[in-house]
Amino acid sequence: MHECMSGVRVWGLSCPGFPEEVGRPRRWTRDILRGSPLADDAALIVSELSTNAIRHTASGLASGSFHLAVAVSAQVVAVSITDDGGTGTTPKAEHQNQDAEGGRGLDMVNAIAHRVLIHSGTQGCTVTAELHTDAWLVGRSC
């Protein structure tokens, strides 16, 4: 991400739905965004969304998987996780009390991202979190 870009670049990664796989898309996202102040936020979001896919959908079954897309433009970094579905429900942010042991992942993603989009389809659900890059690009020249 060190060069100035005139368009959108998109990367994709598919991972088996095992809990130990969550680290791979997180590191991969950080590598793609190396040099960007948004790298850590994007990696945290990817970690949360990947974990949700494994814990709450068919992605966590023996033959399950989840898919990550990272799209980068001059204005936006968007990370999307698509799960294997199978729940019949759409993910939603829920405000949990302090003693709750879970359920804060999408709340945290909503707090970090500028915008979160959720799209449910017949083949699964895609959650996309957008981070605006304006602050990083101010003062940079091509």
Buried (B, 14 or more C-beta within 10 A) or exposed (E): BEEEBEEEEEEEBEBBBEEEBBEBBBEBBBEBBEEBEBBBBBBBBBBBBBBBBBEBBBBBEEEBBBBBBBBBBBEBBBBBBBBBBBBEEEBEBEEEEEEEEEEBBBBEBEEBBBEBEEEBEEEBBBBBBBBBBEEBBEEEEE
